[in-house]
Amino acid sequence: MSRLLAPLWLTLARWCLGLGLCALAGCASLAPDASPLRGELIAVCRAQEAAWNRGDLEAFMAEGYWRSPELSFFSGGSDTRGYDAMLARYRERYTEGGREMGKLSFTQLEALLLSGHSGLVRGQWKLAFSDGKEVSGLFTLALWRMTEGWRIVHDHTSVAD
């Protein structure tokens, strides 16, 4: 009986090794195809950065965020839900009463493709104001690929101490 199990075990081990190597080869062949998609994710951040820096809050929202009541934004212990609520939050914090929006910069952007239709972008943000003050922090964005392009469906932003 043990004579029969040894060849069976060896055959199974070879089959698993072959399957694993095929899977690795498949992943390696997908890597070059993923690069343009990662670039598309970063492009969403760059478009938002440009819109913010020209003082166009509506374009900042429209070029990046999913126009949906299901959009979510977590920051500083608060949970804001929906595109309209998020736009109102940004207006209140950055434009109402003649407030200066500051100059926005994103650095250390890292895009991770989860599938052909979903991804994450992680990075650092900084707002520099004309009085010399700066505010910065980290963020993670979850994006979905939609008919209008990549859109942020969830934004988790922190402010540095």
C-alpha positions in Angstrom: 0.0 0.0 0.0 2.8 2.5 0.8 4.4 1.7 -2.6 1.2 3.0 -4.2 1.0 6.2 -2.0 4.5 7.4 -2.7 4.0 7.8 -6.5 0.6 9.4 -5.9 2.1 11.9 -3.4 4.9 12.7 -5.8 2.5 13.2 -8.7 0.4 15.5 -6.6 3.4 17.5 -5.5 4.6 17.9 -9.1 1.1 19.0 -10.1 0.9 21.7 -7.3 4.4 23.0 -8.2 3.4 23.2 -11.9 0.2 25.0 -11.0 2.1 27.5 -8.8 4.6 28.2 -11.5 1.9 28.8 -14.0 0.2 31.2 -11.6 3.5 33.1 -11.1 4.0 33.3 -14.8 0.5 34.7 -15.3 1.1 37.4 -12.7 4.4 38.4 -14.2 2.8 38.8 -17.6 0.1 41.0 -16.1 2.5 43.4 -14.5 3.3 45.5 -17.6 -0.4 45.8 -18.4 -1.1 47.1 -14.9 1.3 50.1 -15.2 -0.9 52.2 -17.4 -3.8 51.6 -15.1 -1.7 52.7 -12.1 -0.8 55.8 -14.0 -4.6 56.5 -14.5 -5.1 56.3 -10.8 -2.3 58.8 -10.2 -3.7 61.0 -12.9 -6.9 61.4 -10.9 -4.9 62.9 -8.0 -2.9 65.2 -10.4 -6.2 66.5 -11.9 -7.6 67.2 -8.4 -4.3 68.9 -7.4 -4.5 71.2 -10.5 -8.2 72.0 -10.0 -7.6 72.9 -6.3 -4.6 75.1 -7.1 -6.6 77.1 -9.6 -9.3 77.6 -6.9 -11.9 75.4 -8.6 -13.4 73.4 -5.8 -16.3 72.1 -8.0 -13.8 70.7 -10.5 -11.7 69.2 -7.7 -14.7 67.2 -6.6 -16.0 66.4 -10.1 -12.7 65.2 -11.5 -12.0 62.9 -8.6 -15.0 61.9 -6.6 -17.9 59.6 -7.3 -21.1 61.7 -7.6 -23.1 59.4 -5.3 -24.8 59.4 -1.9 -22.6 56.4 -1.2 -19.3 58.3 -1.4 -17.6 58.2 2.0 -14.9 60.4 3.6 -13.3 59.6 6.9 -11.1 62.2 8.6 -10.4 63.3 12.2 -13.0 61.0 13.7 -15.7 62.2 11.3 -17.6 60.2 8.8 -19.1 62.3 5.9 -21.4 60.4 3.5 -22.4 61.5 0.0 -21.0 63.8 -2.7 -23.2 66.8 -1.8 -22.3 66.5 1.9 -18.6 66.3 1.0 -18.7 69.3 -1.3 -20.5 71.3 1.5 -17.7 70.2 4.0 -15.0 71.4 1.6 -16.8 74.7 1.0 -17.2 75.3 4.7 -13.6 74.6 5.5 -11.9 76.2 2.5 -13.9 78.8 0.7 -16.7 80.3 2.9 -16.1 83.7 4.3 -13.3 84.4 1.9 -11.0 81.7 3.2 -7.9 80.9 1.2 -7.8 77.4 -0.2 -4.0 77.3 -0.1 -1.7 75.5 -2.5 -2.2 71.7 -2.6 0.5 69.2 -3.3 0.4 65.4 -3.3 3.7 63.5 -2.8 4.8 59.9 -2.4 1.8 58.7 -4.5 1.6 55.0 -4.7 -1.1 53.3 -6.8 -2.1 49.7 -6.1 -4.3 47.9 -8.6 -6.8 45.6 -6.9 -8.4 44.5 -10.2 -9.0 46.0 -13.6 -11.8 48.0 -12.1 -10.6 48.9 -8.6 -7.5 50.3 -7.0 -6.0 52.3 -4.1 -3.9 55.4 -4.0 -1.8 56.2 -0.9 0.2 59.3 -0.4 0.9 62.5 1.5 -0.9 65.8 1.0 0.2 69.3 2.0 -1.7 72.6 1.9 0.6 75.7 2.0 -1.0 79.1 2.7 0.2 82.6 1.8 0.8 83.4 5.5 3.5 80.7 5.6 1.3 78.2 7.5 1.1 74.6 6.3 -1.1 71.6 7.0 -0.3 68.1 5.9 -1.1 64.5 6.4 -1.6 61.1 4.8 -4.4 59.7 2.7 -5.7 56.5 1.2 -8.2 56.6 -1.7 -10.3 53.7 -2.9 -11.2 54.1 -6.6 -13.5 52.3 -9.0 -13.3 52.4 -12.7 -16.6 53.8 -14.0 -18.0 54.8 -17.4 -16.7 58.4 -16.8 -13.3 57.1 -15.7 -11.7 56.3 -12.3 -13.6 57.8 -9.4 -12.8 58.0 -5.7 -15.5 56.0 -3.8 -13.8 56.3 -0.4 -11.3 58.8 1.0 -9.6 58.3 4.4 -7.5 61.4 5.2 -5.5 62.1 8.3 -3.8 65.3 9.5 -0.3 65.3 10.9 0.3 66.4 14.4 
